[in-house]
Amino acid sequence: MDPEFLVKSDPREALGLVDAASGPAARLAGAMYRESAFADRYATAGGRRQLLALNAARFGDRELSARITSVPVEGVPDAWWAVEWATSSTIHPGFRHARPGHTDTVGAVVTAVVQGRPVAVSTGRDKTVRAWDLATGRTVGEPFANGGLATAVIEGRSVAVTGSRDGMVRMRDLATGRTVGEFLTGRTESVRVVATEVVDGRPVAIAEHDDKTVRVWDLTTGRTVGEPPTVHTSGVWAVATAVVEGRPVAVAADGDETVQVWDLATGRPVYDPLTGHTGAVRVVATAVVDGRPVAVTGGLDLTVRVWDLATGRPIGKPLTGHTCPVWAVATGTVDGRPVAVTGSSDETVRVWDLATGRPAGPELVFPAEVGAVAVTADGRLVVGFGWEVAVLARCPSVPWTPFTDGSREREVRPSRSAGGDDWESSLAQAFGVLLDRPLPEFDSAAQYAAYYSGNWLYETGTDRDPLWLEPAVLTGRETVTDDNLLLLDEEGYPDLRFDASRSLFEIHTDAAEFPAAFKEGLAAVRVGGSEHYPQVTGADLARLTADHGVDLTAPDLSGKTWRLTDARIASDGTLLDALRAATGMGEGPDNLVPCEETDATTEAAVAAVEHAGLRAHLRAFCDPLSDDLAFRRNMSGEKDGPVVATWEGAVDQYEITVKRIAT
């Protein structure tokens, strides 16, 4: 298929054509297009270009990926980065080019050299470490279990240094995956290796123990280095090393809002903790800029900060642009310039020029949260997103020029009058403040809905509860309430009521011998998912199961033939009612639940809400850093993108999303 057509065509038109494609190449292109066709960023040609190029690489077609990357898009900068290869853990294994990898979220990537070959080394929640040849994307050696991840060179051999639950630190040969050394830390609790360094000519590992202490271990002797262990009251999330005035130091993200710097040889603090972040610090990296050592940190306050390690003082203003917490940072050199690379749960990667403190190129978008980044010695990017790993290289035809992405801090400004005591006018004014955009600016002719989704559906078993498949429920004649699906775990909020007929269900068509006509019907009404896991509405599922005599609750069918993926909260289809339902406002002002906890951030976010009751209620729904219900606006970054707002509950256990839907 023509790459320019795929990038520039309306997704609805393109989907119709790719679904009708025939021939191996066309079917592969169609599967590639559908893989992210319902992601928010598909709404713009620039977003489609990035995601399509990534998907082409995930399906093994590097040539198509390069052709897509080179498609010019009016009003959008040329692509700074091209995808060289990517894993395909979540793509159906039936595609012959599939490159399987991790079986859960990737949490860290580093680079190394193995037998003269540059490699990327990744680890994730599947508790395995995998090494990848940077040139080919093929695996190197065998995967092995992990407890943290760092690399070192021991007696000329590149090794991964990992901890374990039994208190052992192990060294694994990256070429083979075999254990080449281990030692007992003298403690029985879990140990996690977070960094390695060379101190006085000897390789050492920095490890965190379950008692929240950090120890430095000599990898040659298995003995501790320096004074007794440093105690970190909040635990240690990440450690990076640097050399300051000739002495090796460790820079630790301390689990709270501070950064600790201590001498690796003595274990003593170099100076007082670095302060400035307003949320917990989660990641840290170090670099040398203009001859001075610096640290780069990020975390839950959505900012990235740069510190002079010689003085302990911040350099410049915080780097802003991410709209969700920063979970990954790395430093390196690209095109001869020092850069920091950051990844976030807003599903983007940003590259920053450390010499100027400005963005280096537009943000890079991905179809899942970014949990790991690294920069190779030759300036390529390694990105861990969702279960996948991808490698990107700079496009040589695009010059390195200053770039402005238009990011700005949120302004709180007065809104127009809410119309006295009129409840709907008050709601509209309040939500306009929350969204930083008056509701009349949204498409009033469109349909909007609020969906409840995420891991919590699986954890509670709600996603396979047969109640959702009862005829009266699935056809929409009755709504559903579920004690497991809460808005907030506090008294006063009304029960969420769900419309199963307009909720989304995923069917595993290969899990049972379904009638061919039933599977064809699913393919015809599919709104998401993939060929073997089509996602359909409850109303369509009710019709198809009735037409073809399929009982998904029958005992002879696998319990994994279906699951609820997105439960739609009952509302009337307007944006106002979808927002009302998503924020638990009930039917009127008597149902409001005032939030008594407040701080400067939440007060500023709702200060312009004119109705006092709504202002107090929305305090619980406006904080982007809340552990209970973190708020974020339109993730696509596009003014008219389909997602209006999202709330992440219980630290990413569930999501409530208000979005514009196709009718």
Phi, psi and omega in degrees: 000153182289120181302323181296322177296316181298322183284317192263344183282154173300130183306325181294320177292316182295320180298320178298322181283320181290330177293334180266004184293148177230157182093149184303314183294318181292320179295322177296316178297322179294316178297320178299316182294317183291338186304324180233022187296342183249012173289149183302322187283356173291349182293341181239152180296323179297317177295319179297320181300314181293313184290323178294319178298319178296315181294324178300319177293322179296328177272005173089007182255085183292327180295315178297321178302316179294321180293322178294317181301327184277357180292124178284142179235124182299131177080002182237134179301150173301151183295129178278335187230143175242145181276123179273316174198163179206150176283168185222049183300326185260009176265144183304132184294352179293339178281126191293340181268004184300135179243091184294155180213236183290156179249017173198182189300134177280127184247347180201144171222141175223170179241157180201177175238124182240115179050043177083356180255129173290135181228158168253139180240128185233155174216159184206191181290349174282002175064030176239155172248132181230140177249140185233133173292120185296332182282322188248338185083001179281152180287150178243124182069193181253144175299153177214164185288157185221165168214080191087174183208127170208160179237157179205169174246117181242117180051044177079004183246132178283126183230154167263133179253121185229156173261189182200171180283344182265012177083008180267143168253127185238149175244125182244134176292120182292339179285331185238339185083002183274151177287128180242002178179150177200156174208154181270131183282355180086007179229152184265349182278172182297146177231139182232121179278129184245343180193163173228160180198172174246121181239122181052039176081004183242137178287134179231158174242140175256123188230143175256138180251164183299337180276015176069021173263155177242129180235152175251126185243133173286117185288345178274320184255340184078015181254157179286155180243137175085193184285176179308158189299149175278134179263127179245111190298333181255010185080171181242126180270323183202153178222139171230159182241157179204172174243120181239117180052042175084356180245138179286135180232159173248137178245119189242130169281111198271013177084348174242214183268010184245165175235128181259142175233123181222154182286123182291331182283329185248338184082006183266148176297143177280321176200182181299156179305147176282130181236153180156325176295145178254006174219168183302138178275131185243336185220152179209145173216163180232160180201175173239122181236121181053039176083358181245139179286137180228158172243145177238125184233156177207166181180214190282350178272009174074001183254162172240133183234146181243134186234141172278114184285342177287329184246342184077017183253152177290151177250117178068191179273160176301146177274120185240157180155323177294144181253002177220170181306148179268119185248000182209141174210144175212159177234160180178196180235127178233127182053035178078007182244142178287132183228156165245140179240127183237146177233150189218164173285002170279008175069033178227158169240137177236141178248130184240134175279111184289341179285333183244343184074020182245159176298144175251091181087168179289162178297153177256131184255149182224161182274007180207168180297143181264120183245357183201141175216154173209158176240127181280169181297332180262015172088016174272160178255138171245125186234129171258118180228130185055231178269002193253162173233135178226151176240130182238145179236150179296138175281114186295340182281348182259116183288156176281107181229155177304143185226137176238126183261001177079009180297144178212157176284151182294135176258136173259115184229151180297146177255173179291164182303141181276003176081041175067231186268005181296120187296315182294323177294321177296317177300312182299318179295318182294316180291330175298321176293314182301319183272354184059034180197122180302141182300327179299343178283345176279161182291106183288342180274351183277164173262142179231152181213157175246129182240145175249122184213179175117182186298334183298328177301318180288314184301324182269355182078005181296329185293343179235021179289120182302341178307323183293340183261001177298136187309315182294330180280312185293331179273355176090006179288334177230146175268169184240139167240148182218123182298339180283335186263086183262155172279303173219146182278061179219153180288151173109332182282138180292154176298135174289133178249133188245144177256100183293331183296333180249008172280169184248134182237144176252131181246129176270097189288343180267359185278350181205166179275075179284151174301142181301321181295327178294316180293323177295321178296320177299317180297325183289331184250009183299133178248356181186192180076212183221181183303317183267350178227063182294144177252126185225162176283158178299322180297317178293322178295320178299317180294315183291320179294323178291318182294327187247010175065034181261125176248102184290347179263002182297142183295339181277355177263147180299144177293352181250025178282341182209160171201150173279125181255323182221109180271121183274125177287132185298128176202174188269006177096351177272157178296320181301315183287327177296318178293320177300314181295320183292334182256012172061044184268353181066210187257354182186182185298337179289344181264004181289147180241103182293136176265118184277333180284131182208158174211184185297324182294311181292322179297319179294324183293330183245010186302327184273359176289124189278328181279119186299319180295318178294322179299317179292322180294317186284353174303328181281355187235015187237359187265115180288349183253004184294137174282339182275312182205093184275129185262139170214145178277186176327109182288337186290341184077358180261136184303321183250028175295160185292327182277125180270314182199153178222141172240126178260121185258147175052046179055064173072016177283328177212160179230141169243119187237129173257125183215159171281138184238154177288144180245000000 
